[in-house]
Amino acid sequence: MSTKPNVSVTVRRDEPLERALKRFKRMCERVGIRKLVRAKSYYEKPSEARRRELRKQVRNRRRAERKAKERSQRKMDRARARRASLADGMPQGDGND
C-alpha cells in the first residue's frame, strides 16, 4: 500500500456509539490497516521480504494451475456426458420435435 488509507465514520443520528465503532472496525479491516500495522510492527530484512514474496508467488501459481486443471476436468466431464447422452439416442431438443 503506497498511500495511507483514509477511513472515517460519521455517527448517524440516534445511532449507538457501539454500532458506529463496529462500522469503523469493519472499514479498517476492509482497507487492510490491521495487516499493515502487523507488517510494520517489526523490521523485516529485505532478503526475508523477497523470500516471502517468492513463496507467495509459488503458492499463487500452484493454486492457478490446480484451478485450471479442475476447469479442464469439468469441461471434459461435460463433453463425456454429452457424448454419452447422444449415444443413448436421446433427442437433442432443438425445438423441431
Backbone hydrogen bonds, N-H to C=O, Kabsch-Sander energy under -0.5 kcal/mol:
donor,donor_aa,acceptor,acceptor_aa,energy
7,V,5,P,-0.7
11,V,9,V,-0.5
15,E,12,R,-1.8
20,A,16,P,-1.7
21,L,17,L,-2.5
22,K,18,E,-2.1
23,R,19,R,-2.2
24,F,20,A,-2.4
25,K,21,L,-2.5
26,R,22,K,-2.3
27,M,23,R,-2.4
28,C,24,F,-2.5
29,E,25,K,-2.3
30,R,26,R,-2.4
31,V,27,M,-2.2
32,G,28,C,-1.7
33,I,28,C,-2.0
36,L,32,G,-1.9
37,V,33,I,-2.7
38,R,34,R,-2.4
39,A,35,K,-2.2
40,K,36,L,-1.9
41,S,37,V,-0.7
41,S,38,R,-0.8
42,Y,39,A,-0.5
45,K,43,Y,-0.5
49,A,45,K,-2.3
50,R,46,P,-2.4
51,R,47,S,-2.3
52,R,48,E,-2.6
53,E,49,A,-2.5
54,L,50,R,-2.5
55,R,51,R,-2.4
56,K,52,R,-2.1
57,Q,53,E,-2.4
58,V,54,L,-2.6
59,R,55,R,-2.5
60,N,56,K,-2.5
61,R,57,Q,-2.6
62,R,58,V,-2.6
63,R,59,R,-2.2
64,A,60,N,-2.5
65,E,61,R,-2.5
66,R,62,R,-2.5
67,K,63,R,-2.5
68,A,64,A,-2.5
69,K,65,E,-2.3
70,E,66,R,-2.3
71,R,67,K,-2.5
72,S,68,A,-2.4
73,Q,69,K,-2.2
74,R,70,E,-2.4
75,K,71,R,-2.2
76,M,72,S,-2.4
77,D,73,Q,-2.5
78,R,74,R,-2.4
79,A,75,K,-2.1
80,R,76,M,-2.6
81,A,77,D,-2.4
82,R,78,R,-2.3
83,R,79,A,-2.5
84,A,80,R,-2.2
85,S,81,A,-2.2
86,L,82,R,-1.9
87,A,83,R,-2.2
88,D,84,A,-1.5
89,G,86,L,-1.0
90,M,85,S,-1.8
